[in-house]
Amino acid sequence: MSRNFRTKLSNRTNYVYTDAKGKNHIVRPGEEDVTPEMIADLHAMDDDWCNAENRERYHVTVRLDARIDTDSEKDGNETITAADQLDPEAIFLEKLEALEHAEQIMRLRKALQQLKPEDRSLVQDVFYQGMQQKDAAAVRGVSKAAITKRLKRIYRDLGKILEEQG
């Protein structure tokens, strides 16, 4: 991702991103449990990225080794520096992982919608409600082995759907 400018505040109601294949995707609040806060977080991550790109482009250095005066120095303890408290790379990677996780969740939700209703119900019971397989089997009037087999098929089906999504 390489951008020179941040998105104007008036255009931040949605979030647009381009996937690896060059296709644009629009994330809107209210769709697939996306909240305005999520949109704001995505734009904030873009702003951080854009600021970092501009600093690199214009070779503006950021000092991270400034000292913070604390009473602990008087006690003979270690001095705390800003570098100890702020690791921009770690913060960026954490935000990037959160964004990737959010994208994976959106893809999984779309894939789940393509399953048969009874398969979605089983996934809901076992994974979201924390129901044991034996209890899910009892509710459905089948054996635990049948539930295990269905879940394996559902995993396979979800895998195929996710592969097709790219």
C-alpha positions, -999 to 999 in steps of 0.1 A, spaced: 0 0 0 15 33 -10 -4 65 -6 7 101 -5 -23 116 12 -47 107 40 -84 104 34 -104 136 40 -124 136 72 -156 141 52 -150 109 32 -144 86 62 -179 72 65 -168 41 45 -135 24 41 -122 14 7 -93 -10 2 -77 -28 -27 -69 -65 -25 -38 -82 -39 -56 -87 -72 -63 -50 -76 -100 -52 -68 -115 -25 -47 -137 -34 -18 -159 -11 2 -165 -17 39 -196 1 52 -209 5 87 -238 -18 95 -228 -44 69 -216 -77 84 -214 -63 120 -190 -35 109 -193 -5 133 -183 31 127 -155 26 153 -140 -2 131 -141 22 101 -124 49 122 -97 24 133 -90 14 97 -86 50 87 -64 56 117 -42 27 106 -41 42 71 -31 76 86 -3 60 106 9 42 74 7 74 53 26 94 79 53 68 81 56 67 43 59 105 42 85 105 70 105 80 50 100 98 17 113 131 32 138 114 56 123 129 87 138 110 117 118 103 148 137 103 181 127 74 203 156 76 228 145 107 247 148 103 285 119 105 309 128 119 343 114 97 371 120 93 408 132 58 402 166 71 391 172 85 426 165 50 439 192 35 417 166 17 395 167 17 357 159 48 338 128 46 317 132 59 281 106 67 255 120 38 235 110 14 263 75 26 262 69 31 225 78 7 197 63 20 165 71 -12 146 54 -34 172 23 -10 172 21 -11 134 24 -49 133 -3 -52 159 -26 -30 140 -18 -48 108 -26 -81 124 -59 -67 137 -68 -56 103 -59 -89 87 -79 -107 115 -109 -85 108 -107 -93 70 -105 -130 78 -136 -128 100 -155 -110 73 -145 -137 48 -155 -164 72 -189 -148 79 -196 -146 41 -185 -183 38 -208 -193 67 -238 -176 49 -232 -200 20 -237 -231 42 -270 -249 45 -291 -236 74 -287 -269 94 -249 -267 90 -249 -230 101 -270 -240 131 -246 -268 141 -216 -243 138 -235 -218 158 -242 -243 186 -208 -259 187 -185 -229 182 -204 -199 192 -225 -213 220 -198 -237 232 -221 -267 231 -204 -301 234 -206 -324 203 -225 -350 224 -251 -324 234 -254 -312 198 -260 -348 188 -286 -353 215 -305 -322 204 -305 -334 168 -313 -370 176 -281 -384 160 -249 -400 173 -218 -380 183 -200 -397 154 -225 -383 130 -219 -348 144 -181 -352 141 -186 -364 105 -208 -334 97 -183 -310 113 -155 -324 91 -177 -320 60 -185 -284 71 -148 -277 76 -141 -290 41 -169 -270 26 -158 -238 43 -123 -244 31 -135 -247 -5 -156 -216 -2 -127 -196 13 -104 -208 -15 -129 -196 -41 -132 -162 -24 -94 -159 -28 
